[in-house]
Amino acid sequence: MKAVSLLSGGLDSTLATKMIKEMGLDVIALNFTSPFCQCGGKQKDGCKHKAVEMAEQIGVELKMINPAAEFIEVVKNPKHGYGSGANPCIDCRILKFKLAKKYMEEIGASFIITGEVLGQRPMSQNSRALKIIETESGLDGLILRPLCAGVMEPSIPEQKGWIDRSKLRSIEGRSRGAQLDMVEEFKILNHACPAGGCLLTDKHFAAKVMDLIASGMFDVDNSRLFVFGRYFKVSKKFKLAVGRNAQENAVIKNFAAKGDLVIEAGSKGPTALGRGELNDDNRGLAMKIVAHYCRKEEPQEVRYSVYGAEEGSAHTDSIEEIDPSAFVAEDYKRR
Ligand code: SF4
């Protein structure tokens, strides 16, 4: 008997996967990444790394999927709405389960395992949401939640005797005590702290996303670029990312593509990248915003170029500085 387990690398999904593996089933782990996970390249100890580490530790094969284009469509237009930010958790889970179902069928597995706990997350782990997700992903009865199965209707794997229901847990709610007790029982080493959701749950980040969506500029490339730096809506169709440190400056510059405005302010100032409808007004405003973030002690040369075309330069003392807060996306102003 083969099962697919959704392994984020967090404690709950690691425990759920290990529980079923220890029952003697062949478990293959599946991990989803997105431009908004707080993991992988953005954080050394993030969940991408953790999923790999945890899969190795508990001895399961791991497949990683990044459904970026499908995810962007879900964020733009979620049937079940957003949570506290721009996080479409129910639709996001439906997408992941649909993809997991496809993979399950491809490899001849019989059901899906998750580390979900009833009542743990307000938007996507209440009983109504769990039911909607299961039905709309075409997996009615085929999702086994080993940590909370005891407080739910028996799933098909339990009904058919593939899994011994008496060995499943009855954890409910937001407390993590029961899972922490299980760490020792299942000998999980170096487990991750509970994750607080992806970047889309952050209200300030959500303001950028909503602005990009409203401008018709929310796509895979822009979702990756505008994760970095300070974000400015220079105009409806022209957005600017301004690096906050040397690392972000380098990353932002690497995103430059044909037609982008690249602004570099010497070794002491930020690097910025403007994208969208480039005209003299937008370029002028972008230069003034960048000038605001340059050190004031000595004038610096600010170079600008349109990637692959025209170049120019000016000194900070010849650029009229403006208050950038007028170009900050709504809630993002509070940062
Ligand atoms: S927090 Fe982000 S990744 Fe997690 S379910 Fe919600 S939208 Fe999806």
Residues whose N, C-alpha, C, O or C-beta is under 5 A from the ligand:
A	BS01	SF4	N87 P88 C89 C92 G197 C198
